[in-house]
């Protein structure tokens, strides 16, 4: 039953709908980055102050991954999607009424929380429908987040230039309601108990190989997620502001962000294929090492073409890291708790993004440049690398210890 139900035509069709929903609802995570220079100018805030709405967005996004993941485990993905779409649109509406950074930040907290349904909860849901191709399925579902960031800023650039950031948010509110709620009803079907039982048995075997309880592994992955995403946030959050500082303009920065995220989509697909062959831990370790190298490329000063090239390289390097956490969770943890477990680890990665975005702004305000912020990201990336190397060593099978040769019966001492 499990083999017939998973990896089939329905599963791939459901994945296509999941990707479309994720592309729509995840726009709230990226819109605040594009409007950040406009917000900074309107409210006359510092760079760190202008980054506060983004930080609150990511805090809400992280909490939403965990709490909405719990709701998906209990009530199903359809109900969670409908409620979250309504809440996201409400957050957009409240943001347009903001008269201060503080008011906008609170509205973004709601936008981030509700739009999280399009990330961890959707990834956990689609992971139930694939076994042999789970890695690529999770990667495609997670790509909706990056596709959203790559597509919507470009589509809404004209609205931003002509009518301001509030008009952008009104458009996104309407698109969320119209694009998410009808599709949510198409995901009402759930996997059978036999499929869940088979997945439970497989994850139990993996967990025994690592010798860690699900809770211990969850916390360890959470810490690793914070480390990798503090590093990841530096270019993603501040690339538009960085381009403005260098005199290239916000439009060039938005193009770099789109290029970075499109590269991330390609990276996620490739990482999904690798995860189906190498497993989640090895795939994540490869991505983390490449991300560290890409961050180093930002340190040499270069012109506009250099920044475009490095942004693409960075996207191609780091895109597969976060989906690999979901693959690891499904490999090592109970299937019936997938929504909450995946949600927790996704929450940790998002909180790492929030911390990194704010921390980079603070470093910029204190030092007057982004050089130290890039170095800070490289150091946090080292924490992630250390944890994943340790987990790989812990999970690797070890040859059994050979018994010492039998010395045979004692030889009597000579008389």
C-alpha positions in Angstrom: 0.0 0.0 0.0 2.8 2.4 0.9 4.6 1.9 -2.3 1.5 2.4 -4.4 0.5 5.5 -2.5 3.8 7.3 -2.5 6.0 8.6 -5.4 3.0 8.2 -7.8 1.1 10.5 -10.1 -1.0 12.0 -7.4 2.1 12.7 -5.3 3.7 14.6 -8.2 0.5 16.5 -8.9 0.2 17.5 -5.2 3.8 18.6 -5.3 3.0 21.0 -8.2 0.1 22.5 -6.3 2.3 22.8 -3.2 5.0 24.7 -5.2 2.3 27.1 -6.5 0.9 27.8 -3.0 4.4 28.3 -1.6 5.4 30.7 -4.4 2.3 32.8 -3.5 2.2 32.8 0.3 6.0 33.2 0.8 6.0 36.7 -0.8 5.5 38.2 2.7 9.0 37.1 3.7 10.7 38.9 0.9 8.6 42.0 0.3 10.0 43.7 3.4 13.6 43.4 2.0 12.7 45.2 -1.2 10.9 48.1 0.5 13.6 48.5 3.2 15.3 51.5 1.6 11.9 53.2 1.1 11.0 52.5 4.7 14.3 53.9 5.9 13.9 57.0 3.9 10.2 57.6 4.9 10.7 57.1 8.7 14.3 58.6 8.8 15.7 55.5 10.7 19.1 54.0 11.0 20.1 50.9 9.0 19.5 48.7 12.0 16.2 50.4 12.7 15.1 49.8 9.1 16.0 46.2 9.4 13.8 45.7 12.5 10.6 45.0 10.5 12.5 42.3 8.7 13.7 40.9 12.0 10.2 40.7 13.4 9.0 39.2 10.1 11.6 36.4 10.5 10.7 35.9 14.2 7.1 35.5 13.3 8.1 33.3 10.3 10.1 31.0 12.6 7.3 30.7 15.3 4.8 30.1 12.5 6.8 27.2 11.1 6.7 25.5 14.5 3.2 26.3 15.7 1.5 25.9 12.3 3.5 22.7 11.9 1.8 21.4 15.1 -1.6 22.5 13.6 -1.0 20.6 10.4 -0.2 17.4 12.4 -3.5 17.8 14.2 -6.0 19.4 11.8 -4.5 18.8 8.3 -2.8 21.2 5.9 -6.0 22.5 4.2 -7.4 24.2 7.4 -4.0 25.6 8.2 -3.6 27.1 4.8 -7.0 28.8 4.8 -6.5 30.3 8.2 -3.0 31.4 7.4 -4.0 33.1 4.1 -6.6 35.2 5.9 -4.1 36.2 8.6 -1.4 37.1 6.0 -3.8 39.3 4.1 -4.8 41.0 7.4 -1.1 41.6 8.2 -0.5 43.3 4.8 -3.5 45.5 5.4 -2.3 46.5 8.9 1.2 47.3 7.5 -0.3 49.8 5.1 -1.7 51.8 8.0 1.7 52.0 9.8 2.9 55.5 10.8 6.2 54.3 12.4 8.8 51.6 12.3 7.3 50.1 15.5 3.8 49.8 13.9 5.2 48.3 10.7 7.3 45.8 12.7 4.2 44.5 14.6 2.3 44.1 11.3 5.3 42.3 9.8 5.3 39.9 12.8 1.8 38.8 11.8 2.7 38.6 8.1 5.8 36.5 8.9 3.9 34.2 11.3 1.0 33.4 8.9 3.1 33.2 5.7 5.2 30.5 7.4 2.5 28.0 6.3 4.2 28.0 2.9 7.5 26.7 4.1 8.0 24.1 6.9 4.4 23.0 7.2 4.1 22.5 3.4 7.4 20.7 3.2 6.4 18.4 6.0 3.1 17.6 4.3 4.6 16.8 0.9 7.3 14.6 2.6 4.6 12.1 3.5 3.9 11.4 -0.2 7.4 10.5 -1.2 9.8 7.8 -0.1 12.3 7.0 -3.0 12.3 10.6 -4.2 11.7 12.4 -1.0 14.9 14.5 -1.3 13.9 16.0 -4.7 10.3 16.5 -3.6 11.3 18.4 -0.5 13.7 20.5 -2.5 11.1 21.4 -5.0 8.6 22.4 -2.3 11.2 24.4 -0.5 12.1 26.2 -3.8 8.7 27.9 -3.7 10.3 30.2 -1.0 13.2 31.2 -3.2 11.1 31.5 -6.4 8.8 33.8 -4.5 11.7 36.0 -3.6 13.1 36.0 -7.1 9.8 36.6 -8.9 7.7 39.0 -6.8 10.2 41.8 -6.3 10.7 42.0 -10.1 6.9 41.9 -10.8 6.2 44.6 -8.2 9.1 46.9 -8.9 6.9 49.1 -11.1 4.2 49.3 -8.4 6.8 50.3 -5.9 8.4 53.0 -8.1 5.1 54.6 -9.1 2.8 54.1 -6.1 5.0 53.3 -3.1 5.4 50.4 -0.8 1.8 50.5 0.6 0.4 49.8 -2.8 2.7 46.8 -3.1 1.3 45.4 0.1 -2.3 45.9 -1.0 -1.6 43.9 -4.2 0.0 41.1 -2.2 -3.0 40.9 0.1 -5.3 40.3 -2.8 -3.0 37.8 -4.5 -2.7 35.8 -1.3 -6.5 35.5 -0.8 -7.2 34.6 -4.4 -4.2 32.4 -4.9 -4.0 30.3 -1.8 -7.5 29.6 -0.5 -8.9 27.8 -3.6 -5.8 25.7 -4.0 -5.9 24.7 -0.3 -9.1 22.6 -0.9 -7.2 20.5 -3.4 -4.9 19.2 -0.6 -7.6 17.6 1.6 -6.5 14.0 0.9 -4.2 12.5 3.6 -1.9 9.5 3.5 -3.0 6.1 4.8 -2.1 4.7 8.2 0.0 2.0 6.5 2.1 4.6 4.7 2.7 6.4 8.0 3.6 3.1 9.8 6.1 2.2 7.1 7.8 5.6 7.4 7.8 5.2 11.2 9.7 2.0 11.0 12.3 3.4 8.6 13.0 6.5 10.7 13.4 4.3 13.8 16.2 2.3 12.1 18.0 5.6 11.2 17.7 7.0 14.7 19.3 3.9 16.2 22.3 4.4 14.0 23.0 7.9 15.4 22.3 6.9 19.0 20.5 10.1 19.7 16.9 10.6 20.9 14.6 12.6 18.6 14.6 15.5 21.0 18.4 15.6 21.3 18.8 15.5 17.5 16.1 18.1 17.1 17.9 20.6 19.4 21.3 19.8 17.7 19.8 20.5 14.3 18.3 23.7 15.6 21.6 24.9 16.8 23.2 24.0 13.5 20.4 25.8 11.7 21.0 29.0 13.6 24.7 28.9 12.7 24.2 28.4 9.0 21.4 31.0 8.7 23.1 33.8 10.5 25.8 33.4 7.8 23.2 33.1 5.1 21.3 36.2 6.1 24.1 38.7 5.5 23.9 38.7 1.7 20.2 37.9 1.5 19.0 40.6 3.8 21.5 43.4 3.1 22.4 43.0 -0.6 20.0 45.8 -1.7 21.3 48.2 0.9 24.9 47.1 0.1 24.3 47.9 -3.5 22.9 51.3 -2.6 25.9 52.1 -0.4 28.3 51.3 -3.3 26.4 53.6 -5.6 24.8 50.9 -7.8 21.2 51.7 -6.7 18.3 49.8 -5.3 17.3 48.4 -8.7 20.7 46.7 -9.1 20.5 45.3 -5.6 17.0 43.9 -6.3 18.4 42.2 -9.4 21.3 40.7 -7.4 18.8 39.4 -4.9 16.7 37.8 -7.6 19.8 36.3 -9.2 20.9 35.0 -5.8 17.5 33.4 -5.2 17.3 31.9 -8.7 20.7 30.4 -8.1 19.3 29.1 -4.8 16.5 27.3 -6.7 19.0 25.5 -8.9 21.0 24.6 -5.8 17.9 23.2 -4.0 17.0 21.0 -6.9 20.6 19.7 -7.2 20.7 19.1 -3.4 17.5 17.2 -3.6 18.9 14.9 -6.1 22.1 14.5 -4.0 20.0 13.8 -0.9 18.3 10.9 -2.6 21.7 9.4 -3.1 23.9 10.6 -0.2 21.3 11.3 2.5 20.5 14.5 4.2 23.6 14.9 6.5 26.2 14.6 3.7 24.2 16.9 1.4 23.9 19.5 4.1 27.6 19.3 4.9 28.5 19.9 1.3 26.1 22.9 1.0 27.5 24.4 4.3 31.1 24.2 3.1 30.3 25.8 -0.2 28.4 28.6 1.5 31.4 29.4 3.6 33.6 29.7 0.5 31.0 31.9 -1.2 30.9 34.3 1.7 34.6 34.7 1.4 34.2 35.9 -2.2 32.3 38.9 -1.0 35.4 40.2 1.0 37.5 41.3 -2.0 36.2 44.7 -3.3 34.9 44.6 -6.8 32.7 46.4 -9.3 29.1 45.8 -10.4 29.9 42.8 -12.5 31.8 41.2 -9.6 28.8 41.6 -7.2 26.4 40.1 -9.8 28.7 37.1 -10.2 29.3 36.6 -6.5 25.6 36.8 -5.8 24.9 34.1 -8.3 27.7 31.9 -6.8 26.4 32.4 -3.3 22.9 31.4 -4.4 24.2 28.3 -6.2 26.2 27.4 -3.0 23.6 27.7 -0.2 20.2 27.0 -1.6 20.1 23.3 -0.6 21.1 23.8 3.0 17.7 24.4 4.6 15.7 21.7 2.7 18.4 19.2 3.8 17.3 19.7 7.4 13.8 18.6 6.5 15.3 15.4 4.9 17.3 14.7 8.0 14.2 15.1 10.2 12.3 12.7 8.1 15.2 10.2 8.1 15.7 10.2 11.8 12.4 11.2 13.5 8.8 9.9 13.8 6.7 10.4 10.8 3.5 11.3 12.8 5.4 14.2 14.3 6.8 15.5 11.0 5.0 18.8 11.1 6.2 19.8 14.5 9.7 18.4 14.1 10.3 19.9 10.7 8.7 23.1 12.0 11.0 23.4 14.9 14.2 23.0 12.9 12.8 25.4 10.3 12.0 27.8 13.1 15.6 27.7 14.2 16.9 28.4 10.7 14.5 31.4 10.4 15.5 32.8 13.8 19.1 32.5 12.6 18.1 34.6 9.6 16.4 37.1 11.9 19.4 37.3 14.2 21.9 37.6 11.3 19.9 40.3 9.6 19.8 42.4 12.7 23.4 41.6 13.7 24.7 42.6 10.3 22.9 45.9 10.6 24.4 46.6 14.0 27.9 45.7 12.8 27.4 48.1 9.9 26.2 50.9 12.1 29.3 50.4 14.4 31.9 49.9 11.7 30.6 51.9 8.8 31.0 49.0 6.4 29.8 45.4 5.8 33.3 43.8 5.8 33.1 42.7 9.5 29.5 41.5 8.9 30.7 39.1 6.2 33.5 37.8 8.6 30.9 37.4 11.3 28.9 35.2 9.0 31.9 33.1 8.1 32.5 32.4 11.8 28.8 31.4 12.4 29.1 29.1 9.4 32.0 27.3 11.1 29.6 26.4 14.0 27.3 24.7 11.5 30.2 22.8 9.8 31.4 21.5 13.1 28.0 20.2 14.2 27.4 18.4 10.9 30.8 16.9 10.8 30.2 15.5 14.3 26.8 14.1 13.3 28.2 12.5 10.2 30.9 10.9 12.3 28.4 9.8 14.9 26.0 8.3 12.3 28.7 6.5 10.3 28.8 2.8 10.8 31.9 1.6 12.6 33.6 -1.7 12.0 33.0 -4.1 14.9 35.9 -4.6 17.2 37.8 -7.8 16.5 38.0 -10.1 19.4 41.5 -10.8 20.6 42.9 -14.1 19.3 42.3 -17.1 21.5 45.6 -17.8 23.3 44.6 -21.4 23.8 45.1 -23.4 26.9 47.7 -22.1 29.4 51.1 -23.6 28.8 52.4 -25.3 32.0 55.6 -23.7 33.4 58.7 -25.9 32.9 59.7 -27.9 35.9 
